Amino acid sequence: MSKDYILNFIAQTDFESHVTDTLRQYNKSLKAINLEKFNDNFIDPIKLLFDKNVFAKSFEEIINLEIHRQRDKSNNNIIGYFHQNIFKHIKSCCVPDKKWDVIFTSAKKTYYIEMKNKHNTMNSSSSTNTFLTMQNHLLNAKDKERSVCALVEIIAKKSQDIPWVISIDGNKQKANNNLRRISIDKFYEIVTNKKDSFKCLCWQLPITIEKIISSKKHLQAENDTVIEELANINKNTLFALYKIAFSTYEGFDFFSNNNFDIYK
């Protein structure tokens, strides 16, 4: 273990391999976004126009923010991959192919884990279904005494390890100590028996990411071409956006490659 590596619950080679695998998951979003890809979901030029003026940005800035938003949608799933699959490399944990995200077995308990990136990513229906699945597992488990089902949240409202109680059809369910809601720091504490293990991971992560990316330049984003392609359609960005979105609409066939200062 090198002096710039501080995690004692996962081997350095395993951690660096997992971070590299996570970065490779970004491969699709690292590809340059061209105008065709940018408009896959039919960009609304009127929304971009309002955003430009309300936030006092240029069209280039607003378009780059929209490109980032598009990338971010898929990247959230990649971060879920990072948080779940790191447990493949941690003692007494496994990542099954289906049903549970992580299973951790200690001397006294077996934890069956469902992970969520954020505390507010589950709607009422999804929350109820997850709760009932866990409740059913506890009722039918052969090892009832040692089974714990838990919702583990990466971005929780606060650090916690509490019984998970919800209301179903207006009826508050009875608390069950073996059905829990746990923030990720507390889950790492349970798994590693070290209170600040998640903090250590957060401290280590930027060091490792920088180390890997510095030696693997292909893991950095390519240059996007949306702005240049819009300029080829019309020097005025708004008119170019209108031409793409409204090309078949009545009255939108008059745009030429002119520069109308009022619409800059």
Phi, psi and omega in degrees: 000128182281164184291341179264018178237124191244002183270126180254006181248002176210133182298145182302318180296321179292318181295314180294325176295318181291320177296319178298316178299320179295316178298324178293332177297337178285356188311315181296318182280348176283338180296144179301138176263121176262182185295322179298314179294318180303324185262014180305321183259021177058083180297138179266106182293333180290320175297316179298324178296314177298314180301317181303313185279320181295320183263007177052050179246163171277164176300324179299316179296316181295320179294320178295325175294321178293321176299316178298319179298318180297317179295321186296330181300316179281331182292333176300321178293325179295320179293326173300320176300316180300309185294324181283308192281349174298333182287350172298335186256006183250136185307136175072011178246152171218156178243098183290163182288335183210168176073295183253147177283319180215144170235126178242129182243118176252185181295329186251331187224156168240122182260126176253116195247134165249128182253144173228140180295319183226153184295337185254017182275350178258128173280178186300318182294315180295319179298315180297316181297318179295316179300314182293325176298316179292317179300317180294321178298316181294325180291328187252000182294141177289330180253057185308319187294331184251001182273132173231128173254137185214141168269116180255123184250128179290307177254086180269167177296328178197167176294126185198156170214091190227159171300139179267116182236129177231169173254134177240121183054038177084358182254118180289127182284151180289137180296139178231118183297343179263007174236108196232164175237118191230133173283156188298327180295321180288328178292318176299323178297317178298316185288319187259348184061032179224122189298323186255024184295324178290323176299318179298319177299317180295327178287324183285327189303310181297327179296315183289318179299314180298319179299316183289314183293326180296335180257355181227080186297338180290351178271009176256154187293144174280166180281131179281156184239011186299312183299314181297318181292324176296319180296330177289333178281314178202137179299334177269117187299318180299317179295323177297318178295318177300317183297323179289313186283324191240027188300332181260002182280153179300130174087000183258025182255013186261356185291129173239178183279058180254169181243104180262106189304326184297337185257012180296000000 
